[in-house]
Amino acid sequence: MTEILKFFMEYREAIFIIILSVFLGIEVISHVPSVLHTPLMSGANAIHGVVIIGAIIVMGHANNVLAMILGFIAVILGTLNVVGGFVVTNRMLEMFSKKKKQK
């Protein structure tokens, strides 16, 4: 228990910034209008593309099996997030397109 308290006291500024970032993110995202959702999803997909590249680089420099496994999991989850984001973005864009008239 003392080790946990020591960790929190040593990194309290970083933990404070992370907690504030979470609350700020929730507040910002909850006030985004639905019209802006698609461009923001595209930006998030681009960011996750960078995360995938970073995970691949980390896997290339891995010295042990645990780092390799964590890097592989990061690549898989990042890829799923990017693909899912593009699917959601595509479905949202289809909602705004004009429908073809049937004869």
Backbone as numpy.savetxt, mean C-alpha at the origin, in Angstrom:
# Nx Ny Nz CAx CAy CAz Cx Cy Cz
9.00 -7.51 29.99 8.17 -6.31 29.99 9.04 -5.06 29.99
10.13 -5.10 30.73 11.01 -3.93 30.76 11.67 -3.70 29.40
11.90 -4.77 28.65 12.49 -4.61 27.32 11.52 -3.89 26.38
10.24 -4.21 26.51 9.24 -3.55 25.67 9.15 -2.07 26.02
9.14 -1.76 27.32 9.10 -0.36 27.74 10.35 0.38 27.30
11.48 -0.27 27.36 12.74 0.33 26.92 12.69 0.63 25.42
12.12 -0.32 24.65 11.98 -0.11 23.21 11.10 1.09 22.93
9.93 1.17 23.61 9.02 2.29 23.39 9.65 3.62 23.80
10.40 3.64 24.88 11.04 4.88 25.31 12.15 5.28 24.34
12.83 4.32 23.78 13.93 4.62 22.86 13.42 5.15 21.52
12.30 4.61 21.06 11.75 4.99 19.76 10.43 5.72 19.87
10.22 6.47 20.95 8.92 7.08 21.17 8.58 8.13 20.12
9.57 8.85 19.59 9.27 9.84 18.56 8.78 9.16 17.29
9.44 8.08 16.88 9.03 7.36 15.67 7.64 6.74 15.85
7.39 6.17 17.01 6.08 5.58 17.29 5.00 6.65 17.29
5.30 7.81 17.85 4.36 8.93 17.86 4.04 9.38 16.44
5.05 9.48 15.58 4.84 9.89 14.19 4.01 8.86 13.44
4.25 7.58 13.68 3.48 6.53 13.01 2.02 6.59 13.43
1.76 6.77 14.72 0.38 6.86 15.21 -0.33 8.07 14.62
0.35 9.22 14.60 -0.25 10.41 14.00 -0.50 10.22 12.51
0.41 9.53 11.82 0.24 9.27 10.39 -0.97 8.40 10.12
-1.19 7.43 10.98 -2.36 6.57 10.81 -3.65 7.38 10.96
-3.73 8.19 12.00 -4.92 9.01 12.20 -5.11 10.03 11.08
-4.02 10.64 10.64 -4.10 11.60 9.54 -4.55 10.92 8.25
-4.02 9.73 7.98 -4.43 8.98 6.78 -5.90 8.62 6.81
-6.38 8.18 7.95 -7.81 7.84 8.07 -8.66 9.09 7.85
-8.25 10.19 8.42 -9.01 11.43 8.27 -9.02 11.91 6.83
-7.88 11.87 6.17 -7.80 12.34 4.78 -8.60 11.43 3.85
-8.44 10.13 3.99 -9.11 9.19 3.10 -10.63 9.24 3.29
-11.08 9.46 4.50 -12.53 9.49 4.73 -13.21 10.70 4.09
-12.44 11.73 3.77 -13.02 12.93 3.17 -12.75 13.05 1.67
-12.26 12.01 1.04 -12.01 12.04 -0.41 -13.32 11.79 -1.14
-13.69 12.68 -2.06 -14.92 12.44 -2.83 -14.73 11.26 -3.78
-15.83 10.62 -4.12 -15.75 9.42 -4.95 -15.21 9.71 -6.34
-15.35 10.95 -6.83 -14.82 11.31 -8.14 -13.30 11.23 -8.16
-12.67 11.51 -7.05 -11.21 11.49 -6.99 -10.64 10.12 -6.63
-11.51 9.16 -6.36 -11.02 7.86 -5.93 -10.17 7.18 -6.99
-10.58 7.24 -8.25 -9.86 6.56 -9.33 -8.45 7.12 -9.51
-8.26 8.45 -9.59 -6.88 8.94 -9.71 -6.02 8.59 -8.50
-6.62 8.59 -7.33 -5.84 8.23 -6.14 -5.46 6.75 -6.15
-6.35 5.90 -6.65 -6.02 4.48 -6.78 -4.86 4.28 -7.74
-4.84 5.03 -8.83 -3.76 4.91 -9.79 -2.44 5.32 -9.14
-2.47 6.37 -8.35 -1.26 6.79 -7.64 -0.81 5.74 -6.64
-1.75 5.13 -5.94 -1.40 4.08 -4.98 -0.81 2.87 -5.69
-1.34 2.56 -6.88 -0.77 1.45 -7.66 0.66 1.74 -8.05
0.94 2.98 -8.43 2.31 3.34 -8.79 3.25 3.21 -7.59
2.77 3.61 -6.43 3.60 3.50 -5.21 3.88 2.04 -4.89
2.88 1.18 -5.05 3.10 -0.23 -4.76 4.00 -0.88 -5.79
4.04 -0.33 -7.00 5.02 -0.80 -7.97 6.43 -0.55 -7.49
6.65 0.60 -6.86 7.96 0.91 -6.28 8.27 -0.02 -5.12
7.24 -0.36 -4.32 7.42 -1.29 -3.20 7.85 -2.66 -3.72
7.26 -3.09 -4.82 7.63 -4.39 -5.40 9.09 -4.37 -5.86
9.50 -3.29 -6.51 10.90 -3.18 -6.95 11.83 -3.22 -5.74
11.47 -2.51 -4.67 12.29 -2.52 -3.46 12.37 -3.90 -2.83
11.26 -4.64 -2.83 11.26 -5.99 -2.27 12.14 -6.92 -3.11
12.12 -6.74 -4.42 12.98 -7.56 -5.28 14.45 -7.25 -5.02
14.78 -5.97 -4.81 16.16 -5.60 -4.51 16.59 -6.19 -3.18
15.71 -6.13 -2.18 16.03 -6.71 -0.87 16.25 -8.21 -0.99
15.41 -8.88 -1.79 15.60 -10.32 -1.99 16.94 -10.62 -2.64
17.39 -9.75 -3.53 18.67 -9.95 -4.18 19.84 -9.82 -3.24
19.68 -9.06 -2.16 20.76 -8.86 -1.19 20.57 -9.68 0.08
19.62 -10.60 0.06 19.32 -11.39 1.26 20.48 -12.32 1.59
20.82 -12.37 2.87 21.92 -13.22 3.33 21.43 -14.50 3.99
20.17 -14.54 4.36 19.65 -15.74 5.01 18.28 -16.10 4.44
17.80 -17.25 4.83 16.54 -17.76 4.29 15.36 -16.91 4.75
15.37 -16.44 5.99 14.26 -15.64 6.51 14.08 -14.36 5.70
15.17 -13.68 5.38 15.08 -12.46 4.58 14.54 -12.76 3.19
14.95 -13.89 2.63 14.47 -14.28 1.30 12.97 -14.58 1.33
12.52 -15.28 2.37 11.09 -15.61 2.49 10.26 -14.34 2.69
10.71 -13.45 3.57 9.97 -12.20 3.79 9.94 -11.34 2.53
11.04 -11.30 1.79 11.06 -10.56 0.53 10.10 -11.16 -0.48
10.06 -12.48 -0.56 9.15 -13.14 -1.48 7.70 -12.86 -1.12
7.38 -12.92 0.18 6.02 -12.61 0.62 5.67 -11.16 0.30
6.65 -10.24 0.47 6.41 -8.83 0.14 6.13 -8.65 -1.34
6.85 -9.37 -2.19 6.62 -9.28 -3.63 5.23 -9.81 -3.98
4.85 -10.94 -3.41 3.54 -11.53 -3.70 2.42 -10.60 -3.24
2.49 -10.10 -2.01 1.43 -9.23 -1.49 1.37 -7.90 -2.24
2.53 -7.35 -2.57 2.55 -6.11 -3.35 1.95 -6.31 -4.73
2.26 -7.43 -5.36 1.71 -7.72 -6.69 0.20 -7.89 -6.62
-0.28 -8.60 -5.60 -1.73 -8.76 -5.43 -2.41 -7.40 -5.23
-1.77 -6.53 -4.48 -2.34 -5.21 -4.23 -2.38 -4.38 -5.51
-1.32 -4.44 -6.31 -1.31 -3.68 -7.56 -2.37 -4.21 -8.52
-2.44 -5.51 -8.70 -3.42 -6.10 -9.61 -4.84 -5.80 -9.14
-5.08 -5.98 -7.85 -6.41 -5.66 -7.30 -6.76 -4.20 -7.47
-5.79 -3.32 -7.30 -6.04 -1.89 -7.48 -6.40 -1.56 -8.92
-5.70 -2.19 -9.87 -6.03 -1.94 -11.27 -7.41 -2.50 -11.63
-7.77 -3.63 -11.05 -9.09 -4.20 -11.32 -10.18 -3.28 -10.78
-10.00 -2.77 -9.57 -10.99 -1.87 -8.99 -11.06 -0.57 -9.80
-9.90 -0.04 -10.18 -9.88 1.19 -10.98 -10.59 0.98 -12.31
-10.34 -0.16 -12.96 -10.99 -0.45 -14.24 -12.51 -0.55 -14.07
-12.97 -1.18 -13.01 -14.41 -1.31 -12.78 -15.04 0.06 -12.52
-14.31 0.92 -11.80 -14.85 2.25 -11.53 -14.91 3.08 -12.81
-13.90 2.95 -13.66 -13.92 3.69 -14.92 -15.03 3.21 -15.83
-15.36 1.94 -15.78 -16.47 1.41 -16.57 -17.80 2.01 -16.13
-17.92 2.38 -14.88 -19.16 3.00 -14.40 -19.38 4.36 -15.06
-18.30 5.06 -15.43 -18.42 6.39 -16.01 -18.52 6.37 -17.53
-18.26 5.22 -18.16 -18.30 5.17 -19.62 -19.74 5.08 -20.11
-19.94 5.55 -21.32 -21.27 5.50 -21.91 -21.56 4.08 -22.34
-22.78 3.68 -22.11 -23.19 2.32 -22.48 -23.64 2.30 -23.93
-23.34 1.21 -24.62 -23.74 1.07 -26.01 -25.24 0.81 -26.09
-25.85 1.42 -27.10 -27.29 1.22 -27.30 -27.51 -0.09 -28.05
-28.42 -0.87 -27.57 -28.74 -2.13 -28.24 -29.84 -1.90 -29.26
-29.72 -2.56 -30.41 -30.70 -2.39 -31.50 -31.78 -3.41 -31.40
